[in-house]
């Protein structure tokens, strides 16, 4: 598992772009020449020489002409692959801090939350890791790992198809491994410079391994992803949640959410306060339904 996690983390930063001159044609007949750079969903951003980055809505863009510098034959295939991912760049945050847990675990721990997103004109990659492990007097008080990956295929400015995969482990709740894979569709309720709200729904297959059993069941999944800048580029509120309803099992509903506030101290450093809640309507016998974890953290953005 540790090796797989390391490979995934390395994969998130293993992309590069090449310099180019691009031409953006607008619906009113004007045009700009520069280099296309990363932009939020629904916008095009062009780095124009002696002017800077110009950001415009996609609605006013009629056509984009891409120009890639000529290279030798040995670099042709690499250039083609890079061009296919043009306009996409990874943004990642890593938060480490003290947590206070209540529920199946009553402890003060240190936890790590890692998130990465790669936004392109057609595809978005969203990757999250939440992990915490601690012990007291020789007894394990918390052993938790949650890895999630979503691939979104965008259709226009609002609609998208999504494929998702999750690995969940919690020894305290007698869950050795829980694998969830699914597909579905989603909609961006709003997306812009001040924030975004997206929601999706789909079908999944859940494979759960515990000490006493191994069970595979179909499920329905509903997810929400929200962020909003209270003070642009300085103070941000965020919320994500996932509701998983297992259909032909006695496990019922699984709720997993994270809500918080993030204050940016500089371009790369931030402080955050967040509350993570996990709830099961039919937990393993002898286990509580709800786990709540509060976290105060220092984070890095890169």
Beta strands, then each sheet from edge to edge (+ up, - down):
strand 1: 20-26
strand 2: 31-37
strand 3: 43-48
strand 4: 52-57
strand 5: 61-68
strand 6: 89-102
strand 7: 107-119
strand 8: 123-136
strand 9: 139-155
strand 10: 159-170
strand 11: 175-192
strand 12: 195-210
strand 13: 214-231
strand 14: 235-246
strand 15: 253-264
strand 16: 269-280
strand 17: 290-301
sheet 1: 4+ 3- 2+ 1- 5+
sheet 2: 6+ 7- 8+ 9- 10+ 11- 12+ 13- 14+ 15- 16+ 17- 6+
end
